[in-house]
Amino acid sequence: MNIVTKNNNTLASKNEVHPIESHRVVEVFKTNITSEQMANRILKQLTALWPELKVNFDLEDCDKILRVESENGKIEIEEILHLVKEEKNNITILT
């Protein structure tokens, strides 16, 4: 189950493709979310607030992983923690 935004990370010039230098950042969170319904609800909220992020859950992992990826180097960690906790779920940064 993924909700992923499409980001164009290449530039084309004279029929050549050149990668744009990016500051890709990935944060991985441990959650207690077990239902696909709740995961989808969280994913929809995250992508509505930050459409530039790529987000997904791995509910089969023992840590019920929420993975957040940013191509511009910005992830609002505290806001994500707050959003998930507001839905009465546990979440911590996986270290």
N, C-alpha and C positions, 0 to 999 in steps of 0.2 A: 504494500500500500504506500504509494508515494504521491505527494503533490509537489511538483517541481516546476519552478519558473524557468523559462528559457532566457538565457543571457548570451548575447553575441560576443564572443571573446576573440574575434579575429577581425582584421582589416584586410580588404582586398584592394590591390593596386596593380594595374596593368596585368590582370589575370594571375596575379600571385597572391597567396594568402600568407599574412604575417601575423603571428600571435601578438596580442596586446599584452604588455607587461601588467600583471595584476598582483594584488596583495591578497591572495586567497587565504581565508581563515576558516577553520572548522572547529566547532565546539560540539562536544558530545556530552549528553546529559543522561543520567540514570533516573528512571521514573518508576512508578508503580502502576502505570496504565496497562490494563490487560485487554480492554475491549476495543475492537476496531471502531466502534461508534464514537467512543471518547477520543481515540487517536485522531479520527477524521475531524472531529469538532475542533480539537486543538490545532491541527494542521490548517484548517480553514481560517481560524483566527490569526495564526501566525502569518499566513500568506496575504491576508487582507491588510494587516498592519505593515508588513515588510515584503512587498511583492518581489523585491530583488533577491531575496534569500532562497536557497534550495533547502527544503526541510523534508525529513522523513522519519518514520518510526520503524524500529525492528522489534516487533512484539514477540518474536520467537527467541530473542536473546534473553538470557536470564536477568539482565539488568533493564529490560524493556526500554531500549535505547531511543532517544530522540537525538537526531543528528541535524545540525544547522550549519550550512555552508554559505559564506559570503565571498564574492569575487572582489569586493571593494575594501575588505578588511574591517568592516564594521558589523558587529553583532551586539545587540542590546541585551546583554546577559541578564541583568537585573530585571528588566521588563519581561523577558521570557520566563524567568523563574516566577515572577509575580503572576503572570497570566495563567500558568499551569497550576499554581497553588490556589488561585481564585476558583478554579474548577474542582477544588477539594481533592487534588492529587499531590503526591510527593514528587519532588524533583531536586536533584543535586548535580553539580558539575562532576562528571566522571574524571578522576585523576589517575 
